[in-house]
Amino acid sequence: MPSIMERWRLLKKPSVVNVTISGDASTQVLNLSARELYQTQDNLQAVVNFLSNSIAQLPLKVYARDGETERRRDRDSIAAKLLWRPNDDQTEFEFIRGLMVEYFVFGSVYVWVTPDINSDSGYQLRIIPSEWIVKVDGNAYAPDIIRVCSRNGGTAFDIPKAEFVQFKTYSAGNPSGYLSPISALRQTLCEQVEAGKFRRQLWRSSGRLNAQIIRPKDVAPWDDEARKKFATAFREAWGAGGSKAGSIPIMEDGMEIKPFSTSFKESEWAQSVKLSRESVAAAYGVNPSLIWHSDTQTYASAKDNARALYADCLGSVLQMLQQRINTFLIPKVDPTPNLYVEFDLTEKLKGSFEERASILQTSVGAPWLTRNEARTDMNLPPIEGGDDLITPLNVATNGVANPDTDYDYDGIDNQAKSGTHRITPVCACKDCKDNDIKIKGKSAQNENDAVTDVFVKFFERQFRSIAPKINSGKDFWDEKRWNKELADDLTPVLQKIADAHGNEASETLDSVYIPELTEKYIRKTAENRAKNVNAQTLNRIEKALASGAKAAKPKKPEIDEDDEDEETDLDIVGHVYEVRENTADTLGRSAATAIASWAAIEATHQAISNSAPRVVGKIVEKEWITGDNPRPSHLAMNGERVPIDADFSNGQHWVGDDTGDPDESCGCNCSIQVVISRR
């Protein structure tokens, strides 16, 4: 019996695999190749383009590894220069996008690595279209030589394994082959192609009148010649491009025209389009809501889908690209040791400075930008002394106290216990009396999201309820019902936020927090919020309907009153609710911020009533902390301190105080902190 190695050599024995010009036959649909399907089927093209662009926009950076933990960005190596300028006529983005289009359409793509003495790197990278590959010589696992010939009738030539890198999917039972996602879409794409043909034939062949002509049975019968003559004359006059197309024909011999039409609703045409989109998206592992708008999509779900794109959808493809480049491409062109490439996913966080700054701040536990680095980011010149990193007095570098890790005076990690909040006493020692105690009253992101979710679901439920009444002329608004329902939804969420912040503040002050004392206030707050939000919604609906009525033009006699192109009252109200759902994030953050600020003050009041040792004989104040993109009045208040029972200069008792001026509280993302200092 042959040895293991002998059997392995037999398996690796060279073989020849013929590849058709149009690609794998499994991707053929009604004699259309994978390329032709991509060019003609809008759903397929939308998914492929979306995924390809999403990958191509990520910078592909080259790093040199120094040891196990250190690395430096490399810009001067052959690999870095080659990826930055792959060839004479493509940028890195264009090359990666073309690579991914070919990969997603055919399931395989070859990149030709050819020397070029005129380029900075000494090489060029060229994508070899799958339809140019006419023969592959290899073994059961990998190709050794590919024969290439352009579709324009050029001369065929061979490219050895040393000069190409293949990126491909895996084909079950055929390790040397590949499988295009299109092969799983044959039935779906076949239906799309046939449906497109039918619609084209309908518009090209039928008369512009969607009707049938009926001839009485008791008149003199037609012979074949007369029937053909009438049909030809009618089509030439009233058919597509006819001289009388669109006008009303005059019939003779008692003939009648009876209208008929194809009901796309009955044939479920719209549903089939939606199904085909979902099928194409599923084949490529992408959420269809990222590409096409969904009736059930909300602002919050859109954010979650976008976050999941690079983690769940494209993560595996990015990993494959990185590993193939690091394992096969870089060793062919660059002998420099320890080089590797990596897609820079932080590029996707640049659209949200708040998220990016929060991640970096949490990672380092202290300020992470110098003043000159910040000024450079704002296109401002550097200043003297601006290269020093400022470390606030309340930040220690011994791992005990920092802005985003909460330790109480017993050395217990409060953040580990809560997982969310940011209560930051300055002192790390229980007996130290020299420093101020500062308690931040700021809601966490998960708390903002929880309140946002309440508003989103409420708006969706409210619209579903009033929608049937909009065009019926009935009174669609029940103020008492909506105020109570929204207040009922908000109360438990706000109570949970208040309890969490109140308990942690009391823990810092060596006091006991009593949630039962807060229940009536929180209920009243929820009712006030509900009343204001519903009043704003109704006001916007009434204004939108009034504007729509003013903009409506008198109908001409020949225009059908049921014209589907005209915007109805229901459409107008639907637009209002789309806007309301998009503002739910602001409403949620504002409500959560207000209750967190109030809870910090309430916990301090309870500590004073309990004669807690941390507050007895101390000066107890509250300080206004300005948030991102503040209104001018709030920017001027940054750092303003007043006694715990006094109002700030804008008349508010705390951030988001709903008893003050609405212009000062709506959409505010500032915060407060309670400051307890020695007399």
Secondary structure, DSSP 8 states (H G I E B T S, - for coil): ---HHHHHHHHT--EEEE--TT--GGG-BTTB-HHHHHHH-HHHHHHHHHHHHHHHTS-EEEEEEETTTEEEEE-SSHHHHHHHS-BTTB-HHHHHHHHHHHHHHHSEEEEEEEE-TTSSSSEEEEEE-GGGEEEEEE-SS-EEEEEE--TT----EEEEGGGEEEEE--BTTBTTS---GGGGGHHHHHHHHHHHHHHHHHHHHS-SS-EEEE--TTS----HHHHHHHHHHHHHHHSTT-TTTTS-----TT-EEEE----TTTTTHHHHHHHHHHHHHHHTT--GGGTS--TT--HHHHHHHHHHIIIIISHHHHHHHHHHIIIIIHHHH---TTEEEEE-GGGGGTT-HHHHHHHHHHHHSS----HHHHHHHTT----TTTTS----TT--SSSS-BTTB-B-TTS-BHHHHHSS-----S-SSTT--SS-EEEEE---HHHHHHHHHHHHHHHHHHHHHHHHHHTTTS----HHHHHHHHHHHHHHHHHHHHHHHHHHHHHHTT----GGGGHHHHHHHHHHHHHHHHHHHHHHHHHHHHHHHHH-----TTS-TT-TTS--HHHHHHHHHHHHHHTHHHHHHHHHHHHHHHHHHHHHHHHHHTT-TTTTTEEEEEEEE--SS--HHHHHTTT-EEETTS--TTS-SSTT-TTS-HHHHTT---EEEEEEEE-
